[in-house]
Amino acid sequence: MRHWIGLLLALSLLVGCGRTPSEAYTDMTTAAQMGDREGFLSGFTERSRNLVGSLIGLSEAYGLLDSNPYELLVFDSIDDEQIDASGDRAVLEVRRGGSTRKILMIREDGAWKIDTEELETFWDSEGR
C-alpha cells in the first residue's frame, strides 16, 4: 500500500511541475519588462531565439521602439488560454489597454515557447 501512495505522490508532483502556457508567457513578459533580455529570449524556441535577439538589437540601434519584439509580443494581461487536443499548441488571448492579440505557443522539449515562424503562419491564418 505504501508503494502505491508513494507512486501517486511522485506522479502528482511531476504533473504539478509542468508550467502552463500562461505561466510561461508571464515569465517571459516579466523578464522583458525588467530588462532581462535572456529571460525574454528563453521564451522562444531554439530556432527563433537568434532571430528575435537580432531584431531587438536592430530596433534598439535604429530607435524603432514601436516595432521591436517587446512591443509586438509583451502584453499586460491574459484574457484566455486554449490548449488544443494534442496538448502541443496553445493560443493565448492577451491585452494591453484596448488592444488585444492572439499569441500561439508550442511545446518544445516539454516547455511552452513562442516559435516566430509558426506564430507568423498563425497570424496570417487569423487575418492579421
ZAMARKOL-454113 format. One record per residue (C-alpha): residue in one letter; x, y negated, z. Coordinates in steps of 0.02 Angstrom, whole numbers, padded with zeros to 5 digits, always signed. Each point is the difference from the previous one (the first is absolute). Example, Ala and Ser with C-alpha at 12.3 -4.5 7.8 and 13.67 -1.06 7.14 Angstrom:
BEGIN
a+00615+00225+00390
s+00069-00172-00033
//
This chain:
BEGIN
m+00000+00000+00000
r+00142-00120+00041
h+00073+00033-00171
w-00159-00061-00085
i-00013-00155+00110
g+00181-00045-00038
l-00028+00029-00185
l-00157-00110-00001
l+00090-00137+00096
a+00147+00003-00121
l-00118-00005-00149
s-00097-00147+00071
l+00163-00095+00029
l+00054+00030-00180
v-00167-00061-00068
g+00007-00153+00113
c+00173-00048-00065
g-00066-00031-00176
r-00022-00183-00040
t-00152-00060-00093
p+00015-00104-00158
s-00063-00151+00098
e+00134+00023+00133
a+00136+00017-00132
y-00063-00157-00089
t-00009-00097+00164
d+00179+00050+00042
m+00067-00060-00168
t-00098-00163+00000
t+00051-00038+00179
a+00181+00027-00052
a-00024-00121-00145
q-00077-00132+00113
m+00147+00016+00120
g+00129-00017-00139
d+00053+00183+00009
r+00033+00035-00185
e+00057+00180+00030
g-00154+00036+00105
f-00109-00067-00139
l+00093+00098-00134
s-00018+00161+00100
g-00185-00009-00041
f+00037+00036-00183
t+00040+00161-00090
e+00181+00037-00038
r-00022-00043-00185
s-00084-00167+00042
r+00114-00062+00139
n+00141-00068-00110
l-00122-00087-00117
v-00093-00086+00141
g+00164-00050+00085
s+00061-00077-00163
l-00165-00093-00024
i+00014-00072+00175
g+00178-00058-00035
l-00048-00080-00165
s-00154-00086+00069
e+00102-00072+00143
a+00142-00055-00115
y-00119-00089-00120
g-00121-00063+00132
l-00147+00100-00066
l-00080+00019+00170
d-00178+00016-00064
s+00037+00152-00107
n+00122+00100+00105
p-00040+00177+00063
y-00040-00065+00174
e-00133-00118-00066
l-00072+00132-00117
l-00008+00143+00125
v-00006-00069+00178
f-00176-00032+00063
d-00062-00039+00176
s-00133+00133+00025
i-00056+00169-00060
d-00187+00011-00031
d-00011+00179-00064
e+00104+00157-00023
q-00051+00141-00117
i+00105+00158-00016
d-00036+00110-00151
a-00048+00183+00016
s+00177+00060-00034
g+00066-00104+00145
d+00141-00068-00109
r-00072-00168-00053
a-00084-00137+00100
v-00076-00167-00045
l+00004-00140+00126
e-00111-00152-00020
v+00098-00144+00074
r-00042-00183+00029
r+00087-00166+00025
g-00123-00142+00030
g-00131+00015-00138
s+00113+00102-00115
t-00016+00189-00007
r+00101+00130-00091
k+00010+00189-00011
i+00167+00082+00035
l+00036+00178-00056
m+00112+00102+00113
i+00069+00174-00034
r+00084+00132+00107
e+00186+00020-00025
d+00089+00126+00111
g-00148-00002+00119
a-00003-00190+00022
w-00118-00127-00077
k+00088-00116-00122
i-00038-00122-00141
d+00062+00053-00172
t+00008-00151-00115
e-00031+00098-00160
e-00153+00089+00069
l-00063-00162+00079
e+00012-00091-00167
t-00095+00142-00087
f-00131-00005+00138
w-00021-00189-00014
d-00015+00015-00191
s-00137+00130+00021
e-00089-00114+00124
g+00003-00142-00125
r+00119-00113+00097
//
